[in-house]
Amino acid sequence: MAGLAAGVSLFGFSAQAAGDLNLICSADVVICEQMTNSFQKDHDIKVNMVRLSSGETYAKIRAEARNPKTDIWWAGTGDPHLQAASEDLTQEYKSPMLAELNDWAVKQAESSGYKTVGVYAGALGWGFNTDIFKAKGFKEPKCWADLLDPAFKGEIQIANPNSSGTAYTALATLVQIMGEDKAFEYLGKLNANVSQYTKSGSAPVKAAARGETALGIVFMHDAVAQAVEGFPVKPGAPCEGTGYEIGSMSIVKGAKNLENAKIWYDWALKADVQSHMKDAKSFQLPSNKNAEVPKESPKFEDIKLIDYDFKTYGDPAKRKALLERWDTEIGANAN
């Protein structure tokens, strides 16, 4: 009987663990591929991974709510994950790994009714090409205000907040620092210096690394990743203070491969898995307290962080209002 029970248990596990997993990854494609390949080596599960930005993923999950095509959404800024949770597009799951996570990751889970969880964190700032700055005699920016220098006309890139979680974090950050009207006044002036609003949040600093633009407004760890690759990129944090992201993970409500989604969820929160993110030049702060923090990662204690209001700016109505105003006042006047 014991042998039979063990056999049933083993069969039940392997039947549960086999099959497919439909994953959307909202991090850089290199870490998306590393995570996918690493998971498939450890599990008898085929991962169908698609790389989409946070804003694009939120829109896709919302559009497919009646017939979900996605099982799990890994990474990307926390605001859209919170929006999806508040609209009941994702489902509650309390991972047994929660006890190993940093407080900020657990708070993300608690604030969403356990419909999302923090997987990494990173501060907003910029990365600039030191060669271009030297050749053109630009002064190194220390503050948000410095980016309005007329010398930077056509020299700055930032993503579009409709598609990019990074850019939405920047928008929400400026509103919290300056107040909404002053923030849009600032963005209107900044627009004169912006050459392109990209779709992806990390694209501006990649363009800076290639010498296509002088500066990209991005999460600082994305700037560090370019510097580690050997490009002449230097990260910076604004003196007035800055916001930060809690990269998150959510299981889609109505997921066709729910058990496999839970297996990925628990696996992605493990210390050893998060410790290997640096192998893909991902320098965010890991959410597992026992994970190795890369020495290159920008540390929160070295940056002036604002008390970023995730609840308010993760609210769908607030997001919609801010994006509509951005489209009218900034997007419509983009260069």
Secondary structure, DSSP 4 states (H G I P E B T S, - for coil): -HHHHHHHHHHHHHHHH-SEEEEEE-S-HHHHHHHHHHHHHHSS-EEEEEE--HHHHHHHHHHTTTS---SEEE-S-HHHHHHHHHTT-B-----TTGGGB-HHHHHHHHHTTSS-EEEEEEEEEEEEEHHHHHHHTPPPP-SGGGGG-GGGTT-EEEE-TTT-HHHHHHHHHHHHHH-HHHHHHHHHHHHTTEEEEESSSSHHHHHHHTTS-SEEEEEHHHHHHHHHTT-SEEEE--TT-B-EEEEEEEEBTT-TTHHHHHHHHHHHTSHHHHHTGGGGT--PEESBTTSPPPTTSPPGGGS-B----HHHHTSHHHHHHHHHHHHHHTGGG--
